[in-house]
């Protein structure tokens, strides 16, 4: 098959048209995640929102920022494993919807070897890219600092140029690795860097496809915000109402803010499911069009 960036960019909408129930299942997956996440960190989340609001408009000292940081990283540490698992299941489901559309039971969602392989690939890439980009950022900072010791203006210029080069490199790497998940699903193997071979010679079409998909996801988000606003106003304001519930138990928070939280969760789940299709499906379609369907 011939790869067309504009054709692949709209694959998410084709999934929705072909199997609208997939969005329902993906939305339910997000709702389950929200419920599990809130059960784990509902009290801490209320505290973080209250602390953040208290810092607005004032002059926070170091202790205030440290307390906020500790609370945030506690939430992150508890929620990250759930988030990684959800990401693996959903990204595998989107790839399955494109590469194996006949497997549409349960909205293409599974929890099996494919998802574990995708989880492993995501973890490997996250760690490798995180370490690599951190080292590069340190090099940029040190180089700019060394030059600035002799000439501050030159140091700023070097920092800007190296920062731009760093951004270009990050985009190039992201595009070259963008087919890692569909490759994992299609070839049933953990090969996080094999995407470099598949994307060779297709950088610019893939970048254009990604830009189109990103713009469409922003439009979906804006449309979702317009729909969500009156719902949030009617039900109490979503997460914002947690600021006044700091220190209360999860059960007490749910009793007070349950309807608003439920409405917020459902609306965000639907919007997130639509964005998932719009953003992820094009890359699976690009892999299919470059390499051919898995059965071929």
C-alpha positions in Angstrom: 0.0 0.0 0.0 1.1 3.6 -0.6 1.5 5.8 2.4 -0.4 9.1 2.2 0.0 11.5 5.1 -3.3 13.2 4.6 -5.2 9.9 4.3 -3.6 8.4 7.4 -4.2 11.6 9.4 -8.0 11.0 9.3 -7.9 7.3 10.3 -9.2 8.1 13.8 -12.4 9.4 12.4 -12.8 6.3 10.2 -12.5 4.2 13.4 -15.3 6.2 15.0 -17.5 5.9 11.9 -16.7 2.1 11.5 -17.3 1.2 15.1 -18.8 4.0 17.3 -19.0 1.6 20.2 -15.2 1.6 20.4 -15.4 5.2 21.7 -17.8 4.0 24.4 -15.4 1.3 25.6 -12.4 3.6 25.5 -14.4 6.2 27.5 -15.4 3.5 30.0 -11.7 2.6 30.4 -10.9 6.3 31.2 -13.8 6.3 33.7 -12.5 3.2 35.4 -9.0 4.9 35.6 -10.5 8.1 37.1 -12.4 6.1 39.7 -9.3 3.9 40.6 -7.1 7.0 40.7 -9.4 9.0 42.9 -9.8 6.0 45.2 -6.0 6.0 45.7 -5.3 9.7 45.9 -8.6 11.6 46.3 -7.6 13.1 49.7 -4.1 14.1 48.4 -5.5 15.5 45.2 -7.8 17.8 47.2 -4.8 18.9 49.2 -2.7 19.7 46.1 -5.5 21.8 44.6 -6.0 23.7 47.8 -2.2 24.3 48.2 -2.0 25.5 44.6 -4.9 27.9 45.0 -3.4 29.2 48.2 -0.1 30.1 46.4 -1.8 32.1 43.6 -1.5 35.8 44.0 1.0 35.5 46.9 4.7 35.2 47.4 5.2 31.5 48.4 8.4 30.6 50.4 10.5 27.6 49.9 8.6 25.5 52.4 5.3 26.1 50.6 6.8 25.0 47.3 8.4 22.0 48.9 5.1 20.9 50.5 3.3 21.3 47.1 6.1 19.3 45.4 6.0 16.5 47.9 2.2 16.2 47.6 2.4 16.2 43.8 5.1 13.6 43.6 3.1 11.4 46.0 0.2 11.5 43.7 2.4 10.9 40.7 4.0 7.9 42.3 0.7 6.3 43.1 -1.0 7.2 39.8 1.9 6.5 37.3 1.6 2.7 37.3 -2.2 3.0 36.6 -1.5 5.5 33.9 1.1 3.4 32.2 -1.1 0.4 32.2 -4.1 2.4 30.8 -1.8 3.9 28.1 -0.6 0.5 27.0 -4.1 -1.0 26.9 -5.6 2.0 25.0 -2.7 2.5 22.5 -2.8 -1.3 21.8 -6.5 -1.1 21.3 -6.2 1.8 18.8 -3.5 -0.1 16.9 -5.6 -3.2 16.8 -8.6 -1.2 15.5 -6.4 -0.2 12.5 -4.3 -3.3 11.9 -6.9 -5.9 12.8 -10.3 -4.3 12.5 -12.2 -7.6 12.6 -11.2 -8.0 16.3 -13.7 -5.4 17.4 -15.1 -7.1 20.5 -15.0 -4.9 23.6 -13.9 -1.9 21.5 -10.7 -3.6 20.5 -9.5 -3.6 24.1 -7.7 -6.6 25.6 -5.3 -7.2 28.5 -2.8 -9.8 27.3 0.6 -10.4 25.7 0.2 -7.6 23.2 -0.5 -5.0 25.9 2.4 -6.3 28.0 4.7 -5.9 25.0 3.4 -2.4 24.4 3.9 -1.6 28.1 7.5 -2.8 27.9 8.2 -0.8 24.8 6.7 2.4 26.3 8.7 1.9 29.5 12.0 1.4 27.6 11.4 4.4 25.3 10.4 6.6 28.2 13.5 5.8 30.2 15.9 6.0 27.3 14.5 9.3 26.0 14.2 10.8 29.5 17.8 10.0 30.3 19.0 11.0 26.8 17.2 14.3 26.7 18.2 15.1 30.3 21.9 14.6 29.4 21.5 16.8 26.2 19.8 19.5 28.2 22.6 19.5 30.7 25.1 19.8 27.9 23.3 22.7 26.4 23.1 24.5 29.8 26.8 23.9 30.5 27.9 25.0 27.0 25.9 28.2 27.3 27.2 28.9 30.8 30.9 28.4 29.7 30.5 30.8 26.8 28.6 33.3 29.0 31.6 33.6 31.3 33.5 35.3 28.6 30.7 37.1 26.9 27.2 37.1 28.3 25.5 38.0 25.0 27.4 35.3 23.2 26.3 32.9 25.9 22.7 33.7 25.4 23.0 33.3 21.6 24.7 29.9 22.0 22.0 28.8 24.5 19.3 29.8 22.0 20.9 28.1 19.1 21.7 24.9 21.0 18.1 25.0 22.4 16.7 25.2 18.9 19.0 22.4 17.8 17.8 20.3 20.8 14.2 20.9 19.9 14.8 19.9 16.3 16.6 16.8 17.4 13.8 15.9 19.8 11.2 16.3 17.0 13.2 14.1 14.6 13.6 11.4 17.2 9.9 11.5 18.2 8.9 11.1 14.5 11.4 8.3 13.8 10.1 6.4 16.9 6.5 7.2 16.3 5.6 3.7 14.8 7.0 1.7 17.8 3.6 0.7 19.1 1.9 -0.4 15.9 5.1 -2.2 15.0 5.0 -4.0 18.3 1.4 -5.0 17.7 1.9 -6.1 14.1 5.1 -8.0 14.6 4.5 -9.4 18.1 7.9 -8.5 19.4 9.6 -6.0 21.8 11.7 -3.9 19.5 11.4 -0.3 20.6 14.0 1.1 18.2 13.0 -0.9 15.1 10.7 2.0 14.2 13.8 3.8 12.9 14.0 1.3 10.0 10.3 1.6 9.1 10.2 5.4 9.2 13.4 5.7 7.0 12.6 8.0 4.1 9.2 9.0 5.5 10.1 11.7 8.0 8.4 14.6 6.3 5.1 12.9 5.5 5.0 11.5 9.0 5.7 14.9 10.5 3.0 16.5 8.4 0.6 13.7 9.4 1.4 14.3 13.1 0.8 18.1 12.7 -2.6 17.5 11.1 -3.6 15.0 13.8 -2.4 17.4 16.6 -4.5 20.2 15.1 -7.6 18.0 14.9 -7.1 16.9 18.5 -7.0 20.5 19.6 -10.3 21.1 17.8 -11.8 18.1 19.5 -10.6 19.4 22.8 -12.1 22.9 22.2 -15.4 21.3 21.1 -15.4 19.2 24.3 -14.7 22.3 26.4 -17.7 24.1 24.9 -19.9 21.1 25.6 -18.5 20.6 29.1 -18.8 24.2 30.4 -22.5 24.2 31.0 -22.4 20.7 32.4 -19.6 21.7 34.9 -21.5 24.9 35.9 -24.7 22.9 36.5 -23.0 20.1 38.6 -20.7 22.3 40.7 -17.4 22.8 38.8 -15.6 19.5 38.5 -12.2 19.3 40.2 -12.2 23.0 41.2 -14.6 22.2 44.1 -12.0 19.9 45.7 -10.1 23.0 46.9 -12.5 23.4 49.8 -12.4 19.8 50.9 -8.8 19.5 51.9 -8.2 17.1 54.8 -11.5 15.1 54.3 -11.6 11.4 53.6 -12.3 10.1 50.1 -15.8 9.0 51.2 -16.6 12.4 52.5 -15.3 14.1 49.3 -17.5 11.8 47.2 -20.5 12.5 49.3 -20.0 16.3 48.9 -18.7 16.5 45.3 -19.7 13.2 43.8 -22.2 14.5 41.1 -19.7 17.1 39.9 -16.8 14.7 39.8 -18.9 12.1 38.0 -20.0 14.6 35.3 -16.4 15.9 35.0 -15.1 12.3 34.6 -17.7 11.3 32.0 -17.2 14.4 29.9 -13.4 14.1 30.0 -13.5 10.4 29.3 -15.5 10.9 26.1 -13.3 13.8 24.9 -10.1 11.8 25.8 -11.4 8.8 23.9 -12.0 10.9 20.8 -8.6 12.5 21.1 -7.1 9.1 21.5 -8.5 8.0 18.2 -7.5 11.2 16.4 -3.9 11.2 17.7 -3.0 7.5 17.8 -4.8 5.9 14.8 -2.8 7.8 12.2 0.4 6.2 13.2 -1.0 2.7 13.1 -2.4 3.6 9.6 1.0 4.9 8.5 2.6 1.6 9.6 0.0 -0.4 7.8 0.4 1.6 4.6 4.2 1.5 4.7 4.6 -2.2 5.7 1.3 -3.7 4.7 -1.4 -5.3 6.9 -0.1 -7.8 9.4 -1.6 -10.8 7.5 0.3 -9.8 4.4 
